[in-house]
Amino acid sequence: MSFWRKEVIEFALDQQTLEHIREQQDWIAREPSNPLPYKNLAQLLRMHGRQEEALGLLLEAVRLDDTFAEAHACLAEIYAVRGDTKAAWRHAHAAELSGEPRAAELLRRYRVPE
């Protein structure tokens, strides 16, 4: 890996991601009942390989709003990767019922058993 990529570009991206993480954490502190920053923060943490924290945040988002389709779709992705097809389908169906079909379509395309 080149100096520019490792020392400059990746460093800048990491710094920017950390800034976005702080923004979402601040938003949660201001509005703890708003599910959107939980989902946003989960996505940022997923990019950093912090899957368990992301899972917890997404579960909190759907606890706050069970119709939050995007959070259900993200949960379906996480559970599908983990091999928990029952949970993946549960969240994919919840997302689909709330207007977000992509997770269910993906599971169907790859013939993930229900």
VEXTI-9642 format. One record per residue: residue in one letter; x, y, z of N, C-alpha, C, O in turn. Coordinates in steps of 0.05 Angstrom, whole numbers. Layout:
N
resn = A; n_px = X; n_py = Y; n_pz = Z; ca_px = X; ca_py = Y; ca_pz = Z; c_px = X; c_py = Y; c_pz = Z; o_px = X; o_py = Y; o_pz = Z $
...
END
This chain:
114
resn = M; n_px = 17; n_py = -23; n_pz = 0; ca_px = 0; ca_py = 0; ca_pz = 0; c_px = 18; c_py = 25; c_pz = 0; o_px = 38; o_py = 26; o_pz = 15 $
resn = S; n_px = 11; n_py = 44; n_pz = -16; ca_px = 27; ca_py = 68; ca_pz = -18; c_px = 25; c_py = 86; c_pz = 6; o_px = 6; o_py = 84; o_pz = 22 $
resn = F; n_px = 45; n_py = 103; n_pz = 9; ca_px = 45; ca_py = 122; ca_pz = 31; c_px = 21; c_py = 139; c_pz = 30; o_px = 8; o_py = 143; o_pz = 51 $
resn = W; n_px = 14; n_py = 150; n_pz = 7; ca_px = -9; ca_py = 168; ca_pz = 4; c_px = -35; c_py = 155; c_pz = 13; o_px = -52; o_py = 167; o_pz = 26 $
resn = R; n_px = -38; n_py = 130; n_pz = 4; ca_px = -63; ca_py = 116; ca_pz = 11; c_px = -65; c_py = 110; c_pz = 40; o_px = -85; o_py = 116; o_pz = 53 $
resn = K; n_px = -44; n_py = 98; n_pz = 52; ca_px = -45; ca_py = 90; ca_pz = 80; c_px = -42; c_py = 113; c_pz = 99; o_px = -58; o_py = 115; o_pz = 118 $
resn = E; n_px = -24; n_py = 131; n_pz = 94; ca_px = -18; ca_py = 152; ca_pz = 114; c_px = -35; c_py = 177; c_pz = 110; o_px = -39; o_py = 192; o_pz = 129 $
resn = V; n_px = -45; n_py = 182; n_pz = 87; ca_px = -59; ca_py = 207; ca_pz = 82; c_px = -89; c_py = 202; c_pz = 78; o_px = -106; o_py = 212; o_pz = 92 $
resn = I; n_px = -95; n_py = 186; n_pz = 57; ca_px = -123; ca_py = 182; ca_pz = 50; c_px = -138; c_py = 166; c_pz = 72; o_px = -159; o_py = 175; o_pz = 81 $
resn = E; n_px = -128; n_py = 143; n_pz = 80; ca_px = -142; ca_py = 127; ca_pz = 100; c_px = -144; c_py = 142; c_pz = 127; o_px = -164; o_py = 141; o_pz = 140 $
resn = F; n_px = -123; n_py = 157; n_pz = 134; ca_px = -124; ca_py = 173; ca_pz = 159; c_px = -146; c_py = 194; c_pz = 157; o_px = -161; o_py = 197; o_pz = 176 $
resn = A; n_px = -148; n_py = 207; n_pz = 135; ca_px = -168; ca_py = 228; ca_pz = 131; c_px = -196; c_py = 216; c_pz = 132; o_px = -214; o_py = 227; o_pz = 144 $
resn = L; n_px = -200; n_py = 193; n_pz = 119; ca_px = -226; ca_py = 179; ca_pz = 120; c_px = -233; c_py = 171; c_pz = 148; o_px = -256; o_py = 174; o_pz = 157 $
resn = D; n_px = -214; n_py = 160; n_pz = 163; ca_px = -219; ca_py = 151; ca_pz = 190; c_px = -226; c_py = 175; c_pz = 207; o_px = -245; o_py = 174; o_pz = 224 $
resn = Q; n_px = -213; n_py = 198; n_pz = 204; ca_px = -219; ca_py = 222; ca_pz = 219; c_px = -247; c_py = 232; c_pz = 213; o_px = -262; o_py = 240; o_pz = 231 $
resn = Q; n_px = -254; n_py = 231; n_pz = 188; ca_px = -281; ca_py = 240; ca_pz = 180; c_px = -302; c_py = 221; c_pz = 191; o_px = -323; o_py = 230; o_pz = 200 $
resn = T; n_px = -297; n_py = 195; n_pz = 190; ca_px = -316; ca_py = 176; ca_pz = 202; c_px = -319; c_py = 180; c_pz = 232; o_px = -341; o_py = 179; o_pz = 242 $
resn = L; n_px = -297; n_py = 185; n_pz = 246; ca_px = -298; ca_py = 190; ca_pz = 274; c_px = -314; c_py = 215; c_pz = 280; o_px = -329; o_py = 216; o_pz = 300 $
resn = E; n_px = -312; n_py = 235; n_pz = 264; ca_px = -328; ca_py = 260; ca_pz = 267; c_px = -357; c_py = 254; c_pz = 263; o_px = -374; o_py = 263; o_pz = 279 $
resn = H; n_px = -364; n_py = 237; n_pz = 244; ca_px = -392; ca_py = 230; ca_pz = 239; c_px = -403; c_py = 213; c_pz = 263; o_px = -426; o_py = 216; o_pz = 271 $
resn = I; n_px = -386; n_py = 196; n_pz = 274; ca_px = -394; ca_py = 180; ca_pz = 297; c_px = -400; c_py = 199; c_pz = 320; o_px = -421; o_py = 195; o_pz = 333 $
resn = R; n_px = -383; n_py = 218; n_pz = 325; ca_px = -388; ca_py = 237; ca_pz = 347; c_px = -414; c_py = 253; c_pz = 342; o_px = -429; o_py = 258; o_pz = 361 $
resn = E; n_px = -419; n_py = 261; n_pz = 318; ca_px = -444; ca_py = 275; ca_pz = 311; c_px = -469; c_py = 258; c_pz = 318; o_px = -488; o_py = 269; o_pz = 329 $
resn = Q; n_px = -468; n_py = 233; n_pz = 311; ca_px = -491; ca_py = 216; ca_pz = 316; c_px = -494; c_py = 211; c_pz = 346; o_px = -517; o_py = 210; o_pz = 356 $
resn = Q; n_px = -472; n_py = 208; n_pz = 360; ca_px = -473; ca_py = 204; ca_pz = 389; c_px = -485; c_py = 229; c_pz = 403; o_px = -501; o_py = 227; o_pz = 421 $
resn = D; n_px = -477; n_py = 253; n_pz = 393; ca_px = -488; ca_py = 278; ca_pz = 404; c_px = -518; c_py = 279; c_pz = 398; o_px = -534; o_py = 288; o_pz = 415 $
resn = W; n_px = -526; n_py = 271; n_pz = 374; ca_px = -555; ca_py = 271; ca_pz = 366; c_px = -571; c_py = 253; c_pz = 385; o_px = -593; o_py = 260; o_pz = 394 $
resn = I; n_px = -560; n_py = 229; n_pz = 390; ca_px = -573; ca_py = 211; ca_pz = 409; c_px = -576; c_py = 223; c_pz = 436; o_px = -597; o_py = 220; o_pz = 449 $
resn = A; n_px = -556; n_py = 237; n_pz = 446; ca_px = -557; ca_py = 250; ca_pz = 472; c_px = -578; c_py = 271; c_pz = 473; o_px = -592; o_py = 274; o_pz = 493 $
resn = R; n_px = -582; n_py = 285; n_pz = 450; ca_px = -602; ca_py = 306; ca_pz = 449; c_px = -630; c_py = 295; c_pz = 446; o_px = -650; o_py = 306; o_pz = 457 $
resn = E; n_px = -633; n_py = 274; n_pz = 430; ca_px = -659; ca_py = 262; ca_pz = 423; c_px = -658; c_py = 232; c_pz = 427; o_px = -659; o_py = 217; o_pz = 407 $
resn = P; n_px = -658; n_py = 223; n_pz = 452; ca_px = -655; ca_py = 194; ca_pz = 456; c_px = -679; c_py = 177; c_pz = 446; o_px = -676; o_py = 152; o_pz = 444 $
resn = S; n_px = -701; n_py = 189; n_pz = 440; ca_px = -724; ca_py = 173; ca_pz = 430; c_px = -726; c_py = 174; c_pz = 400; o_px = -745; o_py = 163; o_pz = 389 $
resn = N; n_px = -707; n_py = 186; n_pz = 386; ca_px = -707; ca_py = 187; ca_pz = 357; c_px = -691; c_py = 163; c_pz = 347; o_px = -667; o_py = 161; o_pz = 353 $
resn = P; n_px = -703; n_py = 145; n_pz = 331; ca_px = -688; ca_py = 121; ca_pz = 322; c_px = -668; c_py = 126; c_pz = 300; o_px = -650; o_py = 110; o_pz = 296 $
resn = L; n_px = -670; n_py = 148; n_pz = 285; ca_px = -653; ca_py = 153; ca_pz = 263; c_px = -623; c_py = 154; c_pz = 270; o_px = -607; o_py = 142; o_pz = 256 $
resn = P; n_px = -615; n_py = 169; n_pz = 290; ca_px = -586; ca_py = 170; ca_pz = 296; c_px = -575; c_py = 143; c_pz = 306; o_px = -551; o_py = 137; o_pz = 302 $
resn = Y; n_px = -592; n_py = 127; n_pz = 317; ca_px = -583; ca_py = 100; ca_pz = 325; c_px = -576; c_py = 83; c_pz = 300; o_px = -555; o_py = 70; o_pz = 299 $
resn = K; n_px = -593; n_py = 85; n_pz = 280; ca_px = -588; ca_py = 71; ca_pz = 255; c_px = -563; c_py = 82; c_pz = 241; o_px = -546; o_py = 67; o_pz = 232 $
resn = N; n_px = -561; n_py = 109; n_pz = 240; ca_px = -538; ca_py = 121; ca_pz = 228; c_px = -512; c_py = 113; c_pz = 241; o_px = -492; o_py = 106; o_pz = 228 $
resn = L; n_px = -512; n_py = 114; n_pz = 268; ca_px = -488; ca_py = 106; ca_pz = 283; c_px = -481; c_py = 77; c_pz = 278; o_px = -458; o_py = 70; o_pz = 276 $
resn = A; n_px = -502; n_py = 60; n_pz = 278; ca_px = -497; ca_py = 32; ca_pz = 273; c_px = -483; c_py = 27; c_pz = 246; o_px = -464; o_py = 11; o_pz = 244 $
resn = Q; n_px = -491; n_py = 42; n_pz = 226; ca_px = -479; ca_py = 39; ca_pz = 199; c_px = -450; c_py = 47; c_pz = 200; o_px = -433; o_py = 34; o_pz = 188 $
resn = L; n_px = -444; n_py = 69; n_pz = 214; ca_px = -416; ca_py = 78; ca_pz = 216; c_px = -399; c_py = 57; c_pz = 231; o_px = -376; o_py = 52; o_pz = 224 $
resn = L; n_px = -410; n_py = 46; n_pz = 252; ca_px = -395; ca_py = 26; ca_pz = 268; c_px = -392; c_py = 0; c_pz = 252; o_px = -371; o_py = -13; o_pz = 254 $
resn = R; n_px = -411; n_py = -7; n_pz = 235; ca_px = -408; ca_py = -31; ca_pz = 218; c_px = -384; c_py = -27; c_pz = 200; o_px = -369; o_py = -46; o_pz = 195 $
resn = M; n_px = -380; n_py = -3; n_pz = 190; ca_px = -357; ca_py = 3; ca_pz = 172; c_px = -331; c_py = -1; c_pz = 187; o_px = -310; o_py = -7; o_pz = 174 $
resn = H; n_px = -331; n_py = 2; n_pz = 213; ca_px = -307; ca_py = -1; ca_pz = 229; c_px = -305; c_py = -29; c_pz = 241; o_px = -288; o_py = -34; o_pz = 259 $
resn = G; n_px = -322; n_py = -48; n_pz = 233; ca_px = -321; ca_py = -75; ca_pz = 242; c_px = -332; c_py = -79; c_pz = 270; o_px = -327; o_py = -100; o_pz = 282 $
resn = R; n_px = -347; n_py = -60; n_pz = 280; ca_px = -358; ca_py = -62; ca_pz = 307; c_px = -387; c_py = -72; c_pz = 305; o_px = -406; o_py = -58; o_pz = 311 $
resn = Q; n_px = -389; n_py = -98; n_pz = 297; ca_px = -415; ca_py = -109; ca_pz = 290; c_px = -434; c_py = -112; c_pz = 314; o_px = -458; o_py = -107; o_pz = 312 $
resn = E; n_px = -423; n_py = -120; n_pz = 337; ca_px = -440; ca_py = -123; ca_pz = 361; c_px = -453; c_py = -97; c_pz = 370; o_px = -476; o_py = -96; o_pz = 377 $
resn = E; n_px = -437; n_py = -76; n_pz = 370; ca_px = -447; ca_py = -50; ca_pz = 377; c_px = -468; c_py = -41; c_pz = 357; o_px = -489; o_py = -30; o_pz = 365 $
resn = A; n_px = -463; n_py = -46; n_pz = 332; ca_px = -482; ca_py = -38; ca_pz = 311; c_px = -508; c_py = -53; c_pz = 314; o_px = -530; o_py = -42; o_pz = 312 $
resn = L; n_px = -506; n_py = -79; n_pz = 320; ca_px = -530; ca_py = -95; ca_pz = 324; c_px = -547; c_py = -84; c_pz = 347; o_px = -571; o_py = -81; o_pz = 344 $
resn = G; n_px = -534; n_py = -78; n_pz = 369; ca_px = -549; ca_py = -66; ca_pz = 392; c_px = -562; c_py = -40; c_pz = 385; o_px = -585; o_py = -35; o_pz = 394 $
resn = L; n_px = -549; n_py = -23; n_pz = 371; ca_px = -560; ca_py = 3; ca_pz = 363; c_px = -584; c_py = -1; c_pz = 344; o_px = -604; o_py = 13; o_pz = 347 $
resn = L; n_px = -582; n_py = -19; n_pz = 326; ca_px = -605; ca_py = -24; ca_pz = 307; c_px = -628; c_py = -36; c_pz = 322; o_px = -651; o_py = -29; o_pz = 316 $
resn = L; n_px = -623; n_py = -54; n_pz = 341; ca_px = -645; ca_py = -65; ca_pz = 357; c_px = -659; c_py = -43; c_pz = 373; o_px = -683; o_py = -43; o_pz = 377 $
resn = E; n_px = -643; n_py = -24; n_pz = 383; ca_px = -655; ca_py = -1; ca_pz = 398; c_px = -671; c_py = 16; c_pz = 379; o_px = -693; o_py = 25; o_pz = 386 $
resn = A; n_px = -662; n_py = 20; n_pz = 354; ca_px = -677; ca_py = 36; ca_pz = 335; c_px = -704; c_py = 24; c_pz = 330; o_px = -724; o_py = 38; o_pz = 329 $
resn = V; n_px = -706; n_py = -3; n_pz = 326; ca_px = -732; ca_py = -15; ca_pz = 321; c_px = -748; c_py = -18; c_pz = 346; o_px = -773; o_py = -20; o_pz = 345 $
resn = R; n_px = -735; n_py = -18; n_pz = 369; ca_px = -751; ca_py = -17; ca_pz = 394; c_px = -765; c_py = 10; c_pz = 396; o_px = -788; o_py = 12; o_pz = 405 $
resn = L; n_px = -751; n_py = 31; n_pz = 389; ca_px = -763; ca_py = 58; ca_pz = 390; c_px = -784; c_py = 62; c_pz = 369; o_px = -804; o_py = 76; o_pz = 374 $
resn = D; n_px = -781; n_py = 49; n_pz = 346; ca_px = -800; ca_py = 52; ca_pz = 324; c_px = -801; c_py = 25; c_pz = 308; o_px = -784; o_py = 21; o_pz = 291 $
resn = D; n_px = -820; n_py = 9; n_pz = 314; ca_px = -822; ca_py = -18; ca_pz = 302; c_px = -828; c_py = -16; c_pz = 272; o_px = -825; o_py = -37; o_pz = 258 $
resn = T; n_px = -835; n_py = 7; n_pz = 262; ca_px = -840; ca_py = 10; ca_pz = 233; c_px = -817; c_py = 22; c_pz = 218; o_px = -819; o_py = 29; o_pz = 195 $
resn = F; n_px = -794; n_py = 24; n_pz = 231; ca_px = -770; ca_py = 37; ca_pz = 219; c_px = -758; c_py = 17; c_pz = 199; o_px = -741; o_py = 1; o_pz = 207 $
resn = A; n_px = -767; n_py = 18; n_pz = 175; ca_px = -761; ca_py = -2; ca_pz = 154; c_px = -731; c_py = -4; c_pz = 149; o_px = -720; o_py = -26; o_pz = 146 $
resn = E; n_px = -717; n_py = 18; n_pz = 147; ca_px = -688; ca_py = 18; ca_pz = 141; c_px = -673; c_py = 3; c_pz = 162; o_px = -654; o_py = -12; o_pz = 156 $
resn = A; n_px = -680; n_py = 7; n_pz = 188; ca_px = -666; ca_py = -7; ca_pz = 209; c_px = -672; c_py = -37; c_pz = 208; o_px = -654; o_py = -53; o_pz = 213 $
resn = H; n_px = -696; n_py = -44; n_pz = 202; ca_px = -703; ca_py = -72; ca_pz = 199; c_px = -687; c_py = -85; c_pz = 176; o_px = -677; o_py = -107; o_pz = 179 $
resn = A; n_px = -684; n_py = -70; n_pz = 154; ca_px = -668; ca_py = -81; ca_pz = 132; c_px = -639; c_py = -85; c_pz = 139; o_px = -627; o_py = -105; o_pz = 132 $
resn = C; n_px = -628; n_py = -66; n_pz = 154; ca_px = -600; ca_py = -69; ca_pz = 163; c_px = -597; c_py = -93; c_pz = 182; o_px = -578; o_py = -108; o_pz = 181 $
resn = L; n_px = -617; n_py = -97; n_pz = 200; ca_px = -616; ca_py = -120; ca_pz = 217; c_px = -618; c_py = -146; c_pz = 201; o_px = -604; o_py = -165; o_pz = 208 $
resn = A; n_px = -634; n_py = -146; n_pz = 181; ca_px = -636; ca_py = -170; ca_pz = 164; c_px = -609; c_py = -177; c_pz = 151; o_px = -602; o_py = -200; o_pz = 150 $
resn = E; n_px = -595; n_py = -156; n_pz = 143; ca_px = -568; ca_py = -160; ca_pz = 131; c_px = -549; c_py = -173; c_pz = 151; o_px = -535; o_py = -192; o_pz = 146 $
resn = I; n_px = -549; n_py = -161; n_pz = 175; ca_px = -531; ca_py = -171; ca_pz = 196; c_px = -537; c_py = -200; c_pz = 203; o_px = -519; o_py = -217; o_pz = 204 $
resn = Y; n_px = -562; n_py = -206; n_pz = 207; ca_px = -570; ca_py = -233; ca_pz = 215; c_px = -565; c_py = -253; c_pz = 192; o_px = -557; o_py = -276; o_pz = 197 $
resn = A; n_px = -569; n_py = -244; n_pz = 167; ca_px = -563; ca_py = -262; ca_pz = 145; c_px = -534; c_py = -269; c_pz = 144; o_px = -527; o_py = -293; o_pz = 139 $
resn = V; n_px = -516; n_py = -250; n_pz = 148; ca_px = -488; ca_py = -255; ca_pz = 148; c_px = -480; c_py = -274; c_pz = 170; o_px = -462; o_py = -291; o_pz = 167 $
resn = R; n_px = -493; n_py = -271; n_pz = 193; ca_px = -488; ca_py = -289; ca_pz = 216; c_px = -500; c_py = -317; c_pz = 213; o_px = -493; o_py = -335; o_pz = 228 $
resn = G; n_px = -517; n_py = -320; n_pz = 193; ca_px = -529; ca_py = -346; ca_pz = 189; c_px = -554; c_py = -351; c_pz = 205; o_px = -564; o_py = -373; o_pz = 206 $
resn = D; n_px = -564; n_py = -330; n_pz = 218; ca_px = -589; ca_py = -332; ca_pz = 233; c_px = -612; c_py = -325; c_pz = 214; o_px = -622; o_py = -302; o_pz = 214 $
resn = T; n_px = -620; n_py = -344; n_pz = 197; ca_px = -639; ca_py = -339; ca_pz = 176; c_px = -667; c_py = -332; c_pz = 187; o_px = -682; o_py = -317; o_pz = 175 $
resn = K; n_px = -674; n_py = -344; n_pz = 210; ca_px = -700; ca_py = -338; ca_pz = 222; c_px = -702; c_py = -308; c_pz = 229; o_px = -722; o_py = -295; o_pz = 222 $
resn = A; n_px = -682; n_py = -298; n_pz = 242; ca_px = -681; ca_py = -269; ca_pz = 249; c_px = -679; c_py = -252; c_pz = 225; o_px = -691; o_py = -231; o_pz = 223 $
resn = A; n_px = -663; n_py = -260; n_pz = 205; ca_px = -660; ca_py = -245; ca_pz = 180; c_px = -687; c_py = -242; c_pz = 167; o_px = -694; o_py = -220; o_pz = 158 $
resn = W; n_px = -702; n_py = -264; n_pz = 164; ca_px = -728; ca_py = -262; ca_pz = 151; c_px = -748; c_py = -246; c_pz = 168; o_px = -764; o_py = -231; o_pz = 156 $
resn = R; n_px = -747; n_py = -248; n_pz = 194; ca_px = -765; ca_py = -233; ca_pz = 211; c_px = -762; c_py = -203; c_pz = 206; o_px = -782; o_py = -188; o_pz = 203 $
resn = H; n_px = -737; n_py = -194; n_pz = 205; ca_px = -732; ca_py = -166; ca_pz = 200; c_px = -737; c_py = -158; c_pz = 171; o_px = -745; o_py = -136; o_pz = 166 $
resn = A; n_px = -731; n_py = -176; n_pz = 153; ca_px = -736; ca_py = -170; ca_pz = 124; c_px = -766; c_py = -167; c_pz = 120; o_px = -774; o_py = -149; o_pz = 105 $
resn = H; n_px = -782; n_py = -184; n_pz = 132; ca_px = -811; ca_py = -181; ca_pz = 129; c_px = -821; c_py = -155; c_pz = 142; o_px = -838; o_py = -141; o_pz = 131 $
resn = A; n_px = -810; n_py = -149; n_pz = 165; ca_px = -818; ca_py = -124; ca_pz = 179; c_px = -811; c_py = -99; c_pz = 161; o_px = -827; o_py = -81; o_pz = 159 $
resn = A; n_px = -787; n_py = -100; n_pz = 149; ca_px = -779; ca_py = -78; ca_pz = 131; c_px = -798; c_py = -77; c_pz = 107; o_px = -807; o_py = -55; o_pz = 99 $
resn = E; n_px = -804; n_py = -100; n_pz = 96; ca_px = -821; ca_py = -101; ca_pz = 72; c_px = -849; c_py = -90; c_pz = 78; o_px = -861; o_py = -75; o_pz = 62 $
resn = L; n_px = -860; n_py = -97; n_pz = 101; ca_px = -886; ca_py = -87; ca_pz = 109; c_px = -887; c_py = -57; c_pz = 113; o_px = -907; o_py = -44; o_pz = 110 $
resn = S; n_px = -864; n_py = -46; n_pz = 120; ca_px = -861; ca_py = -17; ca_pz = 124; c_px = -851; c_py = -3; c_pz = 99; o_px = -844; o_py = 21; o_pz = 100 $
resn = G; n_px = -850; n_py = -17; n_pz = 76; ca_px = -844; ca_py = -4; ca_pz = 51; c_px = -815; c_py = -6; c_pz = 41; o_px = -808; o_py = 7; o_pz = 21 $
resn = E; n_px = -799; n_py = -22; n_pz = 53; ca_px = -771; ca_py = -26; ca_pz = 45; c_px = -767; c_py = -55; c_pz = 37; o_px = -762; o_py = -72; o_pz = 54 $
resn = P; n_px = -769; n_py = -62; n_pz = 11; ca_px = -768; ca_py = -90; ca_pz = 2; c_px = -740; c_py = -101; c_pz = -2; o_px = -737; o_py = -125; o_pz = -7 $
resn = R; n_px = -719; n_py = -85; n_pz = -1; ca_px = -693; ca_py = -94; ca_pz = -11; c_px = -682; c_py = -118; c_pz = 4; o_px = -670; o_py = -136; o_pz = -8 $
resn = A; n_px = -686; n_py = -120; n_pz = 31; ca_px = -675; ca_py = -142; ca_pz = 46; c_px = -689; c_py = -168; c_pz = 39; o_px = -676; o_py = -189; o_pz = 35 $
resn = A; n_px = -715; n_py = -167; n_pz = 37; ca_px = -730; ca_py = -191; ca_pz = 29; c_px = -723; c_py = -200; c_pz = 1; o_px = -720; o_py = -223; o_pz = -5 $
resn = E; n_px = -720; n_py = -180; n_pz = -17; ca_px = -713; ca_py = -187; ca_pz = -45; c_px = -685; c_py = -200; c_pz = -46; o_px = -681; o_py = -219; o_pz = -61 $
resn = L; n_px = -667; n_py = -190; n_pz = -30; ca_px = -640; ca_py = -201; ca_pz = -29; c_px = -641; c_py = -230; c_pz = -18; o_px = -628; o_py = -248; o_pz = -29 $
resn = L; n_px = -656; n_py = -234; n_pz = 3; ca_px = -658; ca_py = -261; ca_pz = 14; c_px = -671; c_py = -281; c_pz = -6; o_px = -662; o_py = -304; o_pz = -8 $
resn = R; n_px = -691; n_py = -271; n_pz = -19; ca_px = -704; ca_py = -288; ca_pz = -40; c_px = -684; c_py = -294; c_pz = -63; o_px = -682; o_py = -317; o_pz = -72 $
resn = R; n_px = -670; n_py = -273; n_pz = -72; ca_px = -652; ca_py = -277; ca_pz = -94; c_px = -631; c_py = -298; c_pz = -88; o_px = -624; o_py = -314; o_pz = -106 $
resn = Y; n_px = -621; n_py = -298; n_pz = -64; ca_px = -600; ca_py = -318; ca_pz = -56; c_px = -612; c_py = -343; c_pz = -43; o_px = -598; o_py = -359; o_pz = -31 $
resn = R; n_px = -638; n_py = -345; n_pz = -46; ca_px = -653; ca_py = -369; ca_pz = -36; c_px = -646; c_py = -377; c_pz = -7; o_px = -641; o_py = -400; o_pz = -1 $
resn = V; n_px = -647; n_py = -356; n_pz = 9; ca_px = -643; ca_py = -361; ca_pz = 38; c_px = -669; c_py = -373; c_pz = 49; o_px = -690; o_py = -361; o_pz = 46 $
resn = P; n_px = -667; n_py = -396; n_pz = 61; ca_px = -692; ca_py = -409; ca_pz = 71; c_px = -705; c_py = -393; c_pz = 94; o_px = -692; o_py = -381; o_pz = 111 $
resn = E; n_px = -731; n_py = -394; n_pz = 93; ca_px = -746; ca_py = -380; ca_pz = 115; c_px = -749; c_py = -396; c_pz = 139; o_px = -760; o_py = -388; o_pz = 159 $
END
